[in-house]
Amino acid sequence: RFFYLSHFTKEETDLEKDTDDDNKKVVAEIMARCFVPRLITTTSWEGFHFVGQEIRITEGMDCYGAVVWPSALVLCYFLETNVKHYNMVDKNVIEIGAGTGLVSIVASLLGAHVIATDLPELLGNLRYNISRNTKMKCKHLPQVKELSWGVALDENFPRSSNNFDYILAADVVYAHPFLEELLITFDHLCKETTVILWVMKFRLEKENNFVDRFKELFDLEEISSFPSLNIKLYKAMKKSRRSA
Ligand SMILES: C[S@@+](CC[C@H](N)C(=O)[O-])C[C@H]1O[C@@H](n2cnc3c(N)ncnc32)[C@H](O)[C@@H]1O
């Protein structure tokens, strides 16, 4: 259901049109996973349907971590519909820039050991959403930890004990001054066998160039593209020493 990209020749324009239609269908299906409460209450939350669960996400006060961004929906949908190739059961997973926590919740519901991380000011709301949506529903209770990109990585996430099967990241590249620190963080958390699943929303050229910087350290594979959302889903692994 989650289709893989290929490059089409001119003779294959019919196929390209089908792909466009498929793309629109998938985007519509991804967006349909979101719903709003029927009753207007004092607490604002957004609802999502993933892994057969109704997930309620409370919005925070911080402007970027406050809402669930479309990239998060794309990653959740990908995880849910690709369990054969990307099985989360008992896997060690860390999410960086987790925001309101939806991706970490979905990975936990799919059976992973999850550490959801973000800036300190985001952790209260993140903890609340994660606890509310995973208690008694998950094989492994997820953890919430502070991880400010590039800060105290050796103290808080020593390389010798990092053993992540997956690093998840949705919409972590935008106009913020920590792109270099973000790259350092990916590198720090990543072992040779770690798979990064990263959903990138393309906005301004300056930030979009991050993809080229990223490619210097990681082998990057485009798994899916959603032109109507300006979003791409990538899989990446650390460049082996031989190819670096
Ligand atoms: C656009 S939001 C995406 C949130 C979530 N992944 C989603 O897609 O809904 C970017 C996230 O990155 C986090 N972030 C920004 N700068 C950061 C930094 N220096 N260290 C750690 N997290 C950071 C923000 O707090 C926010 O949660």
The ligand as a MOL file (V3000), in Angstrom:
LIG
                    3D

  0  0  0     0  0            999 V3000
M  V30 BEGIN CTAB
M  V30 COUNTS 27 29 0 0 0
M  V30 BEGIN ATOM
M  V30 1 C 8.2480 20.7740 13.4580 0
M  V30 2 S 8.3030 20.0420 15.0290 0 CHG=1
M  V30 3 C 7.9990 18.3240 14.6650 0
M  V30 4 C 7.4190 17.6070 15.8380 0
M  V30 5 C 7.0130 16.1610 15.5470 0
M  V30 6 N 8.1410 15.3590 15.1500 0
M  V30 7 C 5.9420 16.1220 14.4770 0
M  V30 8 O 6.2770 15.8470 13.3170 0
M  V30 9 O 4.7780 16.3850 14.7980 0 CHG=-1
M  V30 10 C 10.0640 20.0200 15.3860 0
M  V30 11 C 10.4180 19.3870 16.7170 0
M  V30 12 O 11.8400 19.4660 16.8910 0
M  V30 13 C 12.1170 19.9010 18.2180 0
M  V30 14 N 13.3830 20.6200 18.2670 0
M  V30 15 C 13.6920 21.8040 17.6780 0
M  V30 16 N 14.9440 22.1730 17.9700 0
M  V30 17 C 15.4510 21.2050 18.7730 0
M  V30 18 C 16.7220 21.0220 19.4050 0
M  V30 19 N 17.6950 21.9190 19.2970 0
M  V30 20 N 16.8930 19.9160 20.1380 0
M  V30 21 C 15.8940 18.9860 20.2560 0
M  V30 22 N 14.6750 19.1080 19.6800 0
M  V30 23 C 14.4540 20.2080 18.9530 0
M  V30 24 C 10.9530 20.8290 18.5410 0
M  V30 25 O 10.8110 21.0150 19.9350 0
M  V30 26 C 9.7860 20.1120 17.9040 0
M  V30 27 O 9.1990 19.1720 18.7450 0
M  V30 END ATOM
M  V30 BEGIN BOND
M  V30 1 1 1 2
M  V30 2 1 2 3
M  V30 3 1 2 10
M  V30 4 1 3 4
M  V30 5 1 4 5
M  V30 6 1 5 6
M  V30 7 1 5 7
M  V30 8 2 7 8
M  V30 9 1 7 9
M  V30 10 1 10 11
M  V30 11 1 11 12
M  V30 12 1 11 26
M  V30 13 1 12 13
M  V30 14 1 13 14
M  V30 15 1 13 24
M  V30 16 1 14 15
M  V30 17 1 14 23
M  V30 18 2 15 16
M  V30 19 1 16 17
M  V30 20 1 17 18
M  V30 21 2 17 23
M  V30 22 1 18 19
M  V30 23 2 18 20
M  V30 24 1 20 21
M  V30 25 2 21 22
M  V30 26 1 22 23
M  V30 27 1 24 25
M  V30 28 1 24 26
M  V30 29 1 26 27
M  V30 END BOND
M  V30 END CTAB
M  END
